[in-house]
């Protein structure tokens, strides 16, 4: 085997007594421009001529049956090479980064082209793959920037992962009917590819297969395919229509993300799962119907769908605990599936929704569910609902009225916080808990009833309700929290029932219209600055002078 030591002894001329060239023998010989390989050589080792940056041409004799991995990798001036018919396999990275290689003839003796074989051959314009080839490895033609067309022969059953990834000039590709699998990211970032026909033999399309194919306008998916993987058509910004066959059972995560030309899509009844971010950024998508077959819709599924006006969800069993919309769209109507039991988490963040239909199967409306639905004017809560979660209707700035059914037992923290147009609300007797900041900042709220089952008014419960003129606190209330009625600037009178034993700090802070307050002898503690900012003429009963105050509580 002719090796590095032999090269130093004999120079660049290989004597006939050697039958092979060892691994890395000429690797990094930057001054080597051409070499004659004698006919007695049968094998060329791994990385044998790698990084011979001045090598422009080489003749391989028919005696050679094996070319090692990365044999000619990074031979940046190598323009052409003839592979003899004695070769059956082109090894891993064999011609990788041969950036000047324009043409290569692959003989019919070659069965396998291993991974990264022609990776980053940026001058390779055309290549003919013979029908003898049965396998094309991963990233085989990755970043062949000026490769314009390719034909996959009938002998090939699988196209490897990333095989043609970032072939930015690839316009035409013919896939034979023998291909069963198209690998992960196979045509990723093929930005000139406008159309492709996938044969009926294909059963698997890998994740991110056509990700970033920005000029791809149409594609036919055969019924042999059962799943569209993660990111399959992500950022196909020219894709305006696609037909999903009834064989598809799952749309993967990010599947159609940022398909900004897609206006409509029909999801067949065969689909059971829609992944997260599936249609996010589809800015022209206007309507979509999701059928009863769907059991799960992933988080942020319709994020950034700024043209989406109508979505119909029929009997979905589960919607992700994260938001499925989250954007500044014009969605004005949405119908919740009839068999859903819980609207969980922050699913809706739609500033233009004005109508929402909640089915009678819902038992709980979760935290932040309708938070920042700024155009929501009214909503009917069915009698099946027992709990309204934290931040449930926070900042629903157009909400004027809401009917809470007698089935509800709990109003979560900040439930109606900053509902600035809410003028009145009837809380049923079934409610036993009103959370902290529940009506904080409801500046137009004039009247409210507190049911007799409530034992505690939470911190900042009515803080900033500047239009509230009066309130009746039932005898069930034991504790009034800090800042509870702070800045209720229109509140004139209030009676504290005998059940109350503690009034929190800053409770009546800045109640500038408060002229009379009656506190029973049962109160044993009043918090700091409880009446700070109240008018000097405030009439308090004598009890106020007989009980204990925390530090800095102002008595006038």
Secondary structure as UniProt FT lines:
FT   HELIX           4..10
FT   TURN            11..12
FT   TURN            16..17
FT   STRAND          20..21
FT   TURN            23..24
FT   TURN            27..28
FT   TURN            30..31
FT   STRAND          34..36
FT   TURN            39..40
FT   STRAND          43..44
FT   TURN            46..51
FT   TURN            53..54
FT   STRAND          57..59
FT   TURN            62..63
FT   STRAND          66..67
FT   TURN            69..74
FT   TURN            76..77
FT   STRAND          80..82
FT   TURN            85..86
FT   STRAND          89..90
FT   TURN            92..97
FT   TURN            99..100
FT   STRAND          103..105
FT   TURN            108..109
FT   STRAND          112..113
FT   TURN            115..120
FT   TURN            122..123
FT   TURN            131..132
FT   STRAND          135..136
FT   TURN            138..143
FT   TURN            145..146
FT   STRAND          149..152
FT   TURN            154..155
FT   STRAND          158..159
FT   TURN            161..166
FT   TURN            168..169
FT   STRAND          172..175
FT   TURN            177..178
FT   STRAND          181..182
FT   TURN            184..189
FT   TURN            191..192
FT   STRAND          195..197
FT   TURN            200..201
FT   STRAND          204..205
FT   TURN            207..212
FT   TURN            214..215
FT   STRAND          218..220
FT   TURN            223..224
FT   STRAND          227..228
FT   TURN            230..235
FT   TURN            237..238
FT   TURN            246..247
FT   STRAND          250..251
FT   TURN            253..258
FT   TURN            260..261
FT   TURN            269..270
FT   STRAND          273..274
FT   TURN            276..281
FT   TURN            283..284
FT   STRAND          287..290
FT   TURN            292..293
FT   STRAND          296..297
FT   TURN            299..304
FT   TURN            306..307
FT   STRAND          310..313
FT   STRAND          318..319
FT   STRAND          333..335
FT   TURN            338..339
FT   STRAND          342..343
FT   TURN            351..352
FT   STRAND          355..357
FT   TURN            360..361
FT   STRAND          364..365
FT   TURN            367..372
FT   TURN            374..375
FT   TURN            383..384
FT   STRAND          387..388
FT   TURN            390..395
FT   TURN            397..398
FT   TURN            406..407
FT   STRAND          410..411
FT   TURN            413..418
FT   TURN            420..421
FT   STRAND          424..426
FT   TURN            429..430
FT   STRAND          433..434
FT   TURN            436..441
FT   TURN            443..444
FT   STRAND          447..449
FT   TURN            452..453
FT   STRAND          456..457
FT   TURN            459..464
FT   TURN            466..467
FT   STRAND          470..472
FT   TURN            475..476
FT   STRAND          479..480
FT   TURN            482..487
FT   TURN            489..490
FT   STRAND          493..496
FT   TURN            498..499
FT   STRAND          502..503
FT   TURN            505..510
FT   TURN            512..513
FT   STRAND          516..519
FT   TURN            521..522
FT   STRAND          525..526
FT   TURN            528..533
FT   TURN            536..537
FT   STRAND          539..540
FT   HELIX           542..545
FT   TURN            551..552
//
